[in-house]
């Protein structure tokens, strides 16, 4: 499987713990990346359309709390295929981070048992 673009991976990651509407996805990506990836509306909704077409996400008809929802908000959830793609990308990234440790590009984090 080919690697995912950062926008695709972060949208799938945001949806991996439950359905969300577009603005919440946008905010979660920004929070998760510490502001290093900010998805504008064009990028977000263009990517969502590609994910829908590819079957990696679906638009949801149900709402966790219908009383809080606007009629205009569309909610999305990840599909099993989307989850598999996100897991494969996370594994690919883990392999790259491991290689970066081995090449001393990154310092390994200290474990709980190590002194300061």
C-alpha positions in Angstrom: 0.0 0.0 0.0 1.3 3.5 -0.8 1.9 5.9 1.9 -0.8 8.3 2.8 -0.6 12.1 2.5 -0.3 13.9 5.9 -3.9 15.3 5.4 -5.3 11.9 4.7 -3.5 10.3 7.6 -4.5 13.0 10.1 -8.1 12.9 9.0 -8.3 9.1 9.4 -6.5 9.4 12.7 -9.0 12.0 13.9 -11.9 9.7 13.0 -10.3 6.6 14.5 -11.9 7.2 17.9 -15.4 8.1 16.6 -17.4 10.1 14.2 -16.9 13.9 13.9 -18.0 16.8 11.8 -15.6 18.7 9.5 -14.8 21.6 11.9 -14.0 19.2 14.7 -11.7 17.2 12.4 -9.9 20.4 11.5 -9.5 21.4 15.1 -8.3 18.0 16.2 -5.7 17.8 13.4 -4.4 21.2 14.5 -4.3 20.2 18.2 -2.7 16.8 17.5 0.1 18.3 15.5 0.7 21.2 17.8 -0.4 23.6 15.1 2.2 22.3 12.6 -0.6 21.1 10.3 -3.5 23.4 9.8 -6.1 22.1 7.3 -8.0 24.9 5.6 -11.6 24.3 4.5 -10.5 23.6 0.8 -7.9 21.0 1.8 -10.2 19.5 4.4 -13.3 19.1 2.3 -11.4 18.2 -0.9 -9.6 15.4 1.1 -12.9 14.3 2.7 -14.4 14.0 -0.8 -11.5 11.8 -2.0 -11.7 9.6 1.2 -15.5 9.2 0.6 -14.9 8.2 -3.0 -12.2 5.7 -2.0 -14.4 4.1 0.7 -12.1 5.0 3.6 -14.8 7.1 5.3 -18.5 7.4 5.1 -21.0 10.1 5.9 -22.9 9.2 9.0 -26.7 9.6 9.4 -26.6 9.2 13.2 -25.5 11.8 15.7 -24.1 11.2 19.2 -26.3 14.0 20.6 -28.9 15.1 18.1 -29.9 18.0 20.2 -26.5 19.7 19.7 -26.3 19.3 16.0 -27.0 21.8 13.3 -28.8 20.5 10.2 -26.0 21.7 8.0 -23.2 19.8 9.8 -22.1 16.6 8.1 -20.6 13.9 10.3 -18.0 11.3 9.0 -16.8 8.0 10.3 -13.9 5.8 9.3 -14.7 2.5 7.6 -12.8 -0.8 8.2 -10.8 -0.1 5.0 -9.9 3.3 6.3 -8.9 1.9 9.7 -6.7 -0.6 8.0 -5.1 2.1 5.8 -4.4 4.3 8.9 -2.9 1.3 10.8 -0.7 0.5 7.9 0.5 4.1 7.7 1.1 4.2 11.5 3.2 1.0 11.2 5.2 2.6 8.2 5.8 5.7 10.3 6.9 3.6 13.3 9.4 1.8 11.1 10.8 5.2 9.9 11.1 6.5 13.5 12.9 3.3 14.5 15.3 3.8 11.6 15.9 7.4 12.7 16.8 6.2 16.2 19.2 3.7 14.8 20.8 6.4 12.6 21.0 8.7 15.7 18.8 11.3 14.0 16.5 11.1 17.0 17.4 10.4 20.7 15.4 7.6 22.2 13.0 8.8 24.9 14.0 7.9 28.5 12.0 5.1 30.1 10.4 5.4 33.5 13.2 3.4 35.1 16.0 5.6 33.8 17.4 8.4 35.9 17.5 12.0 34.9 
